[in-house]
Amino acid sequence: MKTKKITCTINGKAVALEVDVRESLLEVLRHRLHLTGTKKGCGVGECGACTVLINGETIDSCIYLAVWADGKEIRTIEGASKEGNLSAPQQAMLDEGAVQCGFCTPGFVMTITSMAESGKEFTKEEIKQELAGNMCRCTGYQNIIRAAEKVLKQNR
């Protein structure tokens, strides 16, 4: 087993650890760092349940090798809220009834967070396109889209 030492920032905290060069970032987050809010869904980068922000960009952590995280800033759903308060995307998901089983919610929250922090304005079609990398089996997506619109409107 070949390993490599990496250092990165996860949810604002410096982290240094030895990782197997074959380990995904998702495996490291969930099994080694116990950040279980990031979910393992499909395992092939299709469902978005494992979405995290790396240097502000949405990434499917199941297909992102942990060694690639060296020197990067990573934010998971655990780092989305501030001082125990829900973030604007988290609150909007609740307000709009966009949460049912909740399995996909962390991925959607991180995607909406990235959109909000980008400073861009999005049309409804662009919002749909941005959210297309996240799948939900429970809701009809309309509530999730409304939640994203609400957050993006607040940021203008």
C-alpha positions as CSV (number, residue, x, y, z in Angstrom):
1,M,0.0,0.0,0.0
2,K,1.5,3.3,-1.1
3,T,0.7,6.3,1.1
4,K,1.3,10.0,0.9
5,K,1.1,12.7,3.6
6,I,-1.3,15.5,2.7
7,T,-2.1,18.8,4.5
8,C,-5.3,20.7,3.8
9,T,-7.9,22.8,5.5
10,I,-11.2,21.2,6.2
11,N,-14.1,23.3,7.5
12,G,-11.5,26.0,8.5
13,K,-9.2,23.6,10.4
14,A,-5.7,22.6,9.3
15,V,-5.5,18.8,8.8
16,A,-2.4,16.7,8.1
17,L,-2.7,13.0,7.6
18,E,-1.3,10.0,5.7
19,V,-3.6,8.7,3.0
20,D,-3.6,5.6,0.8
21,V,-3.0,7.0,-2.7
22,R,-6.1,5.0,-3.8
23,E,-8.4,6.5,-1.2
24,S,-11.2,8.8,-2.3
25,L,-11.7,12.1,-0.4
26,L,-15.2,10.7,0.5
27,E,-13.6,7.7,2.3
28,V,-11.2,10.0,4.2
29,L,-13.9,12.4,5.2
30,R,-16.4,9.7,6.4
31,H,-14.2,7.0,7.8
32,R,-11.1,8.7,9.0
33,L,-12.3,12.2,9.9
34,H,-15.8,11.1,10.9
35,L,-17.5,13.8,8.9
36,T,-20.5,11.7,8.0
37,G,-22.7,14.4,6.7
38,T,-21.2,13.9,3.2
39,K,-23.1,10.9,1.9
40,K,-22.0,8.0,-0.2
41,G,-24.6,7.5,-2.9
42,C,-23.7,6.1,-6.2
43,G,-19.9,6.0,-5.8
44,V,-19.4,7.1,-9.4
45,G,-20.0,10.8,-9.4
46,E,-23.5,10.8,-10.7
47,C,-25.8,11.5,-7.7
48,G,-24.2,14.4,-5.9
49,A,-24.8,13.1,-2.4
50,C,-21.1,13.4,-1.7
51,T,-20.7,17.0,-2.9
52,V,-18.2,19.1,-1.1
53,L,-16.6,22.4,-1.9
54,I,-12.9,22.4,-2.8
55,N,-11.5,25.9,-3.1
56,G,-15.2,27.0,-3.6
57,E,-16.0,24.6,-6.4
58,T,-18.4,21.8,-6.1
59,I,-16.7,18.4,-6.4
60,D,-18.1,14.8,-6.1
61,S,-15.8,13.6,-3.3
62,C,-16.4,9.9,-4.2
63,I,-14.4,10.3,-7.4
64,Y,-11.8,12.8,-6.1
65,L,-8.7,11.2,-4.7
66,A,-7.7,12.3,-1.3
67,V,-4.1,13.0,-2.5
68,W,-5.5,15.6,-4.8
69,A,-6.8,17.5,-1.7
70,D,-3.2,18.4,-0.7
71,G,-3.0,22.1,-0.1
72,K,-6.7,22.7,-0.8
73,E,-9.5,24.2,1.2
74,I,-12.4,21.8,1.7
75,R,-15.8,22.5,3.1
76,T,-18.3,19.8,3.9
77,I,-21.9,20.1,5.1
78,E,-20.5,20.2,8.7
79,G,-18.8,23.5,7.8
80,A,-21.9,25.0,6.1
81,S,-23.5,26.5,9.2
82,K,-21.9,29.1,11.4
83,E,-21.9,29.0,15.2
84,G,-24.7,26.5,15.4
85,N,-27.0,28.5,13.2
86,L,-28.4,27.1,9.9
87,S,-26.8,28.6,6.8
88,A,-29.1,30.4,4.3
89,P,-29.2,27.4,2.0
90,Q,-30.0,25.1,4.9
91,Q,-32.8,27.4,6.2
92,A,-34.2,27.8,2.7
93,M,-34.4,24.1,2.2
94,L,-36.4,23.8,5.4
95,D,-38.6,26.9,4.6
96,E,-39.5,25.6,1.1
97,G,-40.2,22.0,2.2
98,A,-37.3,20.8,0.1
99,V,-36.3,18.0,2.5
100,Q,-37.9,14.7,2.8
101,C,-35.6,11.7,3.6
102,G,-32.7,14.1,3.7
103,F,-30.1,11.9,2.1
104,C,-29.5,14.2,-0.8
105,T,-29.8,17.4,1.2
106,P,-26.1,17.9,2.1
107,G,-25.2,17.8,-1.6
108,F,-27.9,20.2,-2.6
109,V,-26.9,22.6,0.2
110,M,-23.3,22.6,-0.8
111,T,-24.2,23.2,-4.5
112,I,-26.5,26.1,-3.5
113,T,-23.8,27.5,-1.2
114,S,-21.3,27.5,-4.1
115,M,-23.8,29.2,-6.3
116,A,-24.6,31.9,-3.7
117,E,-20.9,32.5,-3.0
118,S,-20.1,32.9,-6.6
119,G,-21.7,36.3,-6.7
120,K,-23.3,35.5,-10.1
121,E,-26.9,36.0,-10.9
122,F,-28.7,32.9,-12.2
123,T,-31.8,32.4,-14.3
124,K,-34.2,29.6,-13.4
125,E,-32.8,27.5,-16.2
126,E,-29.2,28.1,-15.0
127,I,-30.2,27.1,-11.5
128,K,-31.7,23.9,-12.8
129,Q,-28.5,23.3,-14.8
130,E,-26.3,23.9,-11.7
131,L,-28.4,21.6,-9.6
132,A,-28.5,18.8,-12.3
133,G,-25.5,17.1,-10.7
134,N,-27.6,16.3,-7.6
135,M,-30.3,13.7,-7.6
136,C,-33.3,13.4,-5.2
137,R,-35.6,10.4,-5.1
138,C,-38.2,11.9,-2.8
139,T,-39.1,15.4,-3.9
140,G,-40.2,16.8,-7.2
141,Y,-37.3,19.2,-7.4
142,Q,-39.6,22.3,-7.5
143,N,-39.1,22.9,-3.8
144,I,-35.3,22.6,-4.1
145,I,-35.3,25.0,-7.0
146,R,-37.4,27.5,-5.0
147,A,-35.0,27.2,-2.1
148,A,-32.0,27.9,-4.4
149,E,-34.0,30.9,-5.9
150,K,-34.7,32.2,-2.4
151,V,-31.0,32.1,-1.4
152,L,-29.8,33.6,-4.6
153,K,-32.4,36.4,-4.4
154,Q,-31.2,37.2,-0.8
155,N,-27.6,37.5,-2.0
156,R,-28.4,40.2,-4.6
